[in-house]
């Protein structure tokens, strides 16, 4: 079965509605995290927000995001396991020599 991913391709028209949509589809996503994610996605168009989803689930999430005021595309994904993006991963962690991951001090 072909898995799908969801890509945000336009700036957010209504951030309040978009945050509501993120919290609805995000499950355990708290308000602060949803607002931070919305700000990130507003500044970085053409971002994959979730991957490894069944087609019906991906379409439902994309429709919720569209109702939140952005353009969301459903595309084929090479990821088999469902996951959502974590844009703060680069800020929280960094690589050190010799290839050990460590918490960032910034």
DOMAR-642831 format. One record per residue (C-alpha): x, y, z negated. Coordinates in steps of 0.05 Angstrom, whole numbers, plus 5000, padded with zeros to 4 digits. Layout:
BEGIN
XYZ/...
END
This chain:
BEGIN
500050005000/502750685019/503551164961/502351904966/505252554939/502253244929/505953864955/504054574935/505155004998/502455694981/502656194924/497256144871/491256594883/488156544814/493056334759/487756224706/483855744750/490255404771/492455294698/485554994684/486454524743/493454324719/490954174649/485153764678/489653324720/495653344673/492652954617/497053134557/499453794587/498854344535/497155064552/504255334545/507054784591/501454884641/502755634644/510255524652/509055024708/504155494742/509356064740/514655604768/510155354824/508056064840/515356254850/517455624886/512755454943/513454794980/514454394916/512353674903/508153674840/506652924835/508852294873/507551554875/499951624873/494451214905/490951584962/484351684924/487951964863/492252424905/486252694942/482452824877/488453204847/489553604911/482153804912/482654034839/488854444855/485554744917/479654954873/484955274829/486955744885/492855434921/494055014983/495754294966/497753765017/497453015008/503452675042/506551985044/511451844988/517451394981/516351374905/512550754881/511650954808/506851524792/510352134764/509552884760/514953404768/519053694711/522254334737/525754464671/530053834677/535754234710/535454744654/535354234597/540753764621/547253824659/552653344682/559553344649/565952984667/566252384674/559052344697/555652354629/549152724621/548753204563/544053724536/545254414565/547254974516/543655504557/
END
